[in-house]
């Protein structure tokens, strides 16, 4: 299993997104694992 490491810039960007976009991005990160 892979460990997904995000940057501070990515985390800041993600926090600015609406809830639906956040859920989609997080779901895609789970697939990467």
CHARMM internal coordinates of N, CA and C (Angstrom, degrees):
IC EDIT
DIST 1 N 1 CA 1.4536
DIST 1 CA 1 C 1.5323
ANGL 1 N 1 CA 1 C 108.73
DIST 1 C 2 N 1.3012
ANGL 1 CA 1 C 2 N 115.79
DIHE 1 N 1 CA 1 C 2 N 141.84
DIST 2 N 2 CA 1.4619
ANGL 1 C 2 N 2 CA 122.78
DIHE 1 CA 1 C 2 N 2 CA -179.97
DIST 2 CA 2 C 1.5210
ANGL 2 N 2 CA 2 C 109.92
DIHE 1 C 2 N 2 CA 2 C -90.13
DIST 2 C 3 N 1.2896
ANGL 2 CA 2 C 3 N 115.60
DIHE 2 N 2 CA 2 C 3 N 153.19
DIST 3 N 3 CA 1.4581
ANGL 2 C 3 N 3 CA 121.67
DIHE 2 CA 2 C 3 N 3 CA 171.99
DIST 3 CA 3 C 1.5211
ANGL 3 N 3 CA 3 C 107.52
DIHE 2 C 3 N 3 CA 3 C -107.37
DIST 3 C 4 N 1.3218
ANGL 3 CA 3 C 4 N 115.67
DIHE 3 N 3 CA 3 C 4 N 124.31
DIST 4 N 4 CA 1.4633
ANGL 3 C 4 N 4 CA 120.36
DIHE 3 CA 3 C 4 N 4 CA 178.86
DIST 4 CA 4 C 1.5232
ANGL 4 N 4 CA 4 C 107.87
DIHE 3 C 4 N 4 CA 4 C -88.98
DIST 4 C 5 N 1.3197
ANGL 4 CA 4 C 5 N 115.81
DIHE 4 N 4 CA 4 C 5 N 123.86
DIST 5 N 5 CA 1.4614
ANGL 4 C 5 N 5 CA 122.02
DIHE 4 CA 4 C 5 N 5 CA 178.61
DIST 5 CA 5 C 1.5256
ANGL 5 N 5 CA 5 C 107.56
DIHE 4 C 5 N 5 CA 5 C -112.94
DIST 5 C 6 N 1.3196
ANGL 5 CA 5 C 6 N 116.03
DIHE 5 N 5 CA 5 C 6 N 126.39
DIST 6 N 6 CA 1.4614
ANGL 5 C 6 N 6 CA 119.96
DIHE 5 CA 5 C 6 N 6 CA -179.91
DIST 6 CA 6 C 1.5251
ANGL 6 N 6 CA 6 C 109.63
DIHE 5 C 6 N 6 CA 6 C -109.05
DIST 6 C 7 N 1.3145
ANGL 6 CA 6 C 7 N 115.18
DIHE 6 N 6 CA 6 C 7 N 158.47
DIST 7 N 7 CA 1.4608
ANGL 6 C 7 N 7 CA 121.04
DIHE 6 CA 6 C 7 N 7 CA 178.35
DIST 7 CA 7 C 1.5280
ANGL 7 N 7 CA 7 C 109.96
DIHE 6 C 7 N 7 CA 7 C -93.38
DIST 7 C 8 N 1.3113
ANGL 7 CA 7 C 8 N 115.96
DIHE 7 N 7 CA 7 C 8 N 163.94
DIST 8 N 8 CA 1.4625
ANGL 7 C 8 N 8 CA 120.40
DIHE 7 CA 7 C 8 N 8 CA 176.12
DIST 8 CA 8 C 1.5197
ANGL 8 N 8 CA 8 C 110.47
DIHE 7 C 8 N 8 CA 8 C -60.15
DIST 8 C 9 N 1.3305
ANGL 8 CA 8 C 9 N 117.07
DIHE 8 N 8 CA 8 C 9 N -38.84
DIST 9 N 9 CA 1.4618
ANGL 8 C 9 N 9 CA 120.99
DIHE 8 CA 8 C 9 N 9 CA 179.37
DIST 9 CA 9 C 1.5248
ANGL 9 N 9 CA 9 C 110.73
DIHE 8 C 9 N 9 CA 9 C -62.08
DIST 9 C 10 N 1.3267
ANGL 9 CA 9 C 10 N 116.78
DIHE 9 N 9 CA 9 C 10 N -44.10
DIST 10 N 10 CA 1.4654
ANGL 9 C 10 N 10 CA 120.44
DIHE 9 CA 9 C 10 N 10 CA 177.78
DIST 10 CA 10 C 1.5242
ANGL 10 N 10 CA 10 C 110.29
DIHE 9 C 10 N 10 CA 10 C -61.86
DIST 10 C 11 N 1.3212
ANGL 10 CA 10 C 11 N 117.01
DIHE 10 N 10 CA 10 C 11 N -45.44
DIST 11 N 11 CA 1.4678
ANGL 10 C 11 N 11 CA 120.87
DIHE 10 CA 10 C 11 N 11 CA -178.82
DIST 11 CA 11 C 1.5258
ANGL 11 N 11 CA 11 C 111.42
DIHE 10 C 11 N 11 CA 11 C -61.76
DIST 11 C 12 N 1.3267
ANGL 11 CA 11 C 12 N 116.89
DIHE 11 N 11 CA 11 C 12 N -40.55
DIST 12 N 12 CA 1.4664
ANGL 11 C 12 N 12 CA 120.71
DIHE 11 CA 11 C 12 N 12 CA 177.29
DIST 12 CA 12 C 1.5206
ANGL 12 N 12 CA 12 C 110.51
DIHE 11 C 12 N 12 CA 12 C -64.40
DIST 12 C 13 N 1.3346
ANGL 12 CA 12 C 13 N 116.68
DIHE 12 N 12 CA 12 C 13 N -42.61
DIST 13 N 13 CA 1.4616
ANGL 12 C 13 N 13 CA 120.99
DIHE 12 CA 12 C 13 N 13 CA 178.47
DIST 13 CA 13 C 1.5239
ANGL 13 N 13 CA 13 C 110.07
DIHE 12 C 13 N 13 CA 13 C -61.92
DIST 13 C 14 N 1.3329
ANGL 13 CA 13 C 14 N 116.34
DIHE 13 N 13 CA 13 C 14 N -45.25
DIST 14 N 14 CA 1.4611
ANGL 13 C 14 N 14 CA 120.67
DIHE 13 CA 13 C 14 N 14 CA -177.72
DIST 14 CA 14 C 1.5249
ANGL 14 N 14 CA 14 C 111.18
DIHE 13 C 14 N 14 CA 14 C -61.76
DIST 14 C 15 N 1.3190
ANGL 14 CA 14 C 15 N 116.86
DIHE 14 N 14 CA 14 C 15 N -40.08
DIST 15 N 15 CA 1.4647
ANGL 14 C 15 N 15 CA 120.78
DIHE 14 CA 14 C 15 N 15 CA 179.19
DIST 15 CA 15 C 1.5269
ANGL 15 N 15 CA 15 C 112.15
DIHE 14 C 15 N 15 CA 15 C -62.64
DIST 15 C 16 N 1.3237
ANGL 15 CA 15 C 16 N 117.71
DIHE 15 N 15 CA 15 C 16 N -26.30
DIST 16 N 16 CA 1.4625
ANGL 15 C 16 N 16 CA 121.98
DIHE 15 CA 15 C 16 N 16 CA -178.52
DIST 16 CA 16 C 1.5278
ANGL 16 N 16 CA 16 C 112.53
DIHE 15 C 16 N 16 CA 16 C -82.44
DIST 16 C 17 N 1.3211
ANGL 16 CA 16 C 17 N 117.07
DIHE 16 N 16 CA 16 C 17 N -11.51
DIST 17 N 17 CA 1.4580
ANGL 16 C 17 N 17 CA 120.92
DIHE 16 CA 16 C 17 N 17 CA -177.11
DIST 17 CA 17 C 1.5276
ANGL 17 N 17 CA 17 C 110.24
DIHE 16 C 17 N 17 CA 17 C -82.96
DIST 17 C 18 N 1.3432
ANGL 17 CA 17 C 18 N 115.17
DIHE 17 N 17 CA 17 C 18 N 158.65
DIST 18 N 18 CA 1.4553
ANGL 17 C 18 N 18 CA 118.18
DIHE 17 CA 17 C 18 N 18 CA 176.64
DIST 18 CA 18 C 1.5322
ANGL 18 N 18 CA 18 C 109.64
DIHE 17 C 18 N 18 CA 18 C -71.85
DIST 18 C 19 N 1.3173
ANGL 18 CA 18 C 19 N 115.72
DIHE 18 N 18 CA 18 C 19 N 167.66
DIST 19 N 19 CA 1.4660
ANGL 18 C 19 N 19 CA 121.09
DIHE 18 CA 18 C 19 N 19 CA -173.59
DIST 19 CA 19 C 1.5275
ANGL 19 N 19 CA 19 C 112.69
DIHE 18 C 19 N 19 CA 19 C -60.78
DIST 19 C 20 N 1.3202
ANGL 19 CA 19 C 20 N 117.12
DIHE 19 N 19 CA 19 C 20 N -39.34
DIST 20 N 20 CA 1.4701
ANGL 19 C 20 N 20 CA 120.55
DIHE 19 CA 19 C 20 N 20 CA -179.36
DIST 20 CA 20 C 1.5269
ANGL 20 N 20 CA 20 C 110.49
DIHE 19 C 20 N 20 CA 20 C -64.03
DIST 20 C 21 N 1.3197
ANGL 20 CA 20 C 21 N 116.79
DIHE 20 N 20 CA 20 C 21 N -44.57
DIST 21 N 21 CA 1.4659
ANGL 20 C 21 N 21 CA 120.58
DIHE 20 CA 20 C 21 N 21 CA 178.76
DIST 21 CA 21 C 1.5205
ANGL 21 N 21 CA 21 C 110.42
DIHE 20 C 21 N 21 CA 21 C -64.22
DIST 21 C 22 N 1.3187
ANGL 21 CA 21 C 22 N 117.19
DIHE 21 N 21 CA 21 C 22 N -42.17
DIST 22 N 22 CA 1.4671
ANGL 21 C 22 N 22 CA 120.67
DIHE 21 CA 21 C 22 N 22 CA 178.02
DIST 22 CA 22 C 1.5235
ANGL 22 N 22 CA 22 C 110.65
DIHE 21 C 22 N 22 CA 22 C -58.15
DIST 22 C 23 N 1.3299
ANGL 22 CA 22 C 23 N 116.99
DIHE 22 N 22 CA 22 C 23 N -44.99
DIST 23 N 23 CA 1.4618
ANGL 22 C 23 N 23 CA 120.90
DIHE 22 CA 22 C 23 N 23 CA -179.88
DIST 23 CA 23 C 1.5248
ANGL 23 N 23 CA 23 C 111.22
DIHE 22 C 23 N 23 CA 23 C -62.19
DIST 23 C 24 N 1.3249
ANGL 23 CA 23 C 24 N 116.80
DIHE 23 N 23 CA 23 C 24 N -41.24
DIST 24 N 24 CA 1.4673
ANGL 23 C 24 N 24 CA 120.40
DIHE 23 CA 23 C 24 N 24 CA -179.95
DIST 24 CA 24 C 1.5246
ANGL 24 N 24 CA 24 C 111.32
DIHE 23 C 24 N 24 CA 24 C -65.63
DIST 24 C 25 N 1.3246
ANGL 24 CA 24 C 25 N 116.51
DIHE 24 N 24 CA 24 C 25 N -43.17
DIST 25 N 25 CA 1.4640
ANGL 24 C 25 N 25 CA 120.63
DIHE 24 CA 24 C 25 N 25 CA -179.84
DIST 25 CA 25 C 1.5273
ANGL 25 N 25 CA 25 C 110.07
DIHE 24 C 25 N 25 CA 25 C -65.43
DIST 25 C 26 N 1.3185
ANGL 25 CA 25 C 26 N 117.03
DIHE 25 N 25 CA 25 C 26 N -44.96
DIST 26 N 26 CA 1.4623
ANGL 25 C 26 N 26 CA 120.26
DIHE 25 CA 25 C 26 N 26 CA -179.92
DIST 26 CA 26 C 1.5240
ANGL 26 N 26 CA 26 C 111.34
DIHE 25 C 26 N 26 CA 26 C -64.85
DIST 26 C 27 N 1.3328
ANGL 26 CA 26 C 27 N 117.10
DIHE 26 N 26 CA 26 C 27 N -36.55
DIST 27 N 27 CA 1.4647
ANGL 26 C 27 N 27 CA 120.08
DIHE 26 CA 26 C 27 N 27 CA 176.64
DIST 27 CA 27 C 1.5266
ANGL 27 N 27 CA 27 C 110.49
DIHE 26 C 27 N 27 CA 27 C -63.91
DIST 27 C 28 N 1.3151
ANGL 27 CA 27 C 28 N 117.03
DIHE 27 N 27 CA 27 C 28 N -38.87
DIST 28 N 28 CA 1.4679
ANGL 27 C 28 N 28 CA 120.52
DIHE 27 CA 27 C 28 N 28 CA 178.24
DIST 28 CA 28 C 1.5273
ANGL 28 N 28 CA 28 C 110.72
DIHE 27 C 28 N 28 CA 28 C -66.56
DIST 28 C 29 N 1.3231
ANGL 28 CA 28 C 29 N 117.40
DIHE 28 N 28 CA 28 C 29 N -36.45
DIST 29 N 29 CA 1.4644
ANGL 28 C 29 N 29 CA 120.31
DIHE 28 CA 28 C 29 N 29 CA 177.88
DIST 29 CA 29 C 1.5295
ANGL 29 N 29 CA 29 C 111.09
DIHE 28 C 29 N 29 CA 29 C -65.92
DIST 29 C 30 N 1.3209
ANGL 29 CA 29 C 30 N 116.85
DIHE 29 N 29 CA 29 C 30 N -35.46
DIST 30 N 30 CA 1.4697
ANGL 29 C 30 N 30 CA 120.35
DIHE 29 CA 29 C 30 N 30 CA 177.36
DIST 30 CA 30 C 1.5214
ANGL 30 N 30 CA 30 C 109.90
DIHE 29 C 30 N 30 CA 30 C -63.83
DIST 30 C 31 N 1.3273
ANGL 30 CA 30 C 31 N 116.79
DIHE 30 N 30 CA 30 C 31 N -39.09
DIST 31 N 31 CA 1.4686
ANGL 30 C 31 N 31 CA 120.73
DIHE 30 CA 30 C 31 N 31 CA 178.51
DIST 31 CA 31 C 1.5283
ANGL 31 N 31 CA 31 C 110.10
DIHE 30 C 31 N 31 CA 31 C -62.51
DIST 31 C 32 N 1.3306
ANGL 31 CA 31 C 32 N 117.22
DIHE 31 N 31 CA 31 C 32 N -37.01
DIST 32 N 32 CA 1.4615
ANGL 31 C 32 N 32 CA 120.90
DIHE 31 CA 31 C 32 N 32 CA 179.59
DIST 32 CA 32 C 1.5235
ANGL 32 N 32 CA 32 C 112.11
DIHE 31 C 32 N 32 CA 32 C -65.01
DIST 32 C 33 N 1.3216
ANGL 32 CA 32 C 33 N 116.41
DIHE 32 N 32 CA 32 C 33 N -29.42
DIST 33 N 33 CA 1.4580
ANGL 32 C 33 N 33 CA 119.48
DIHE 32 CA 32 C 33 N 33 CA -179.82
DIST 33 CA 33 C 1.4965
ANGL 33 N 33 CA 33 C 108.65
DIHE 32 C 33 N 33 CA 33 C -69.72
END
COOR INIT
IC SEED 1 N 1 CA 1 C
IC BUILD
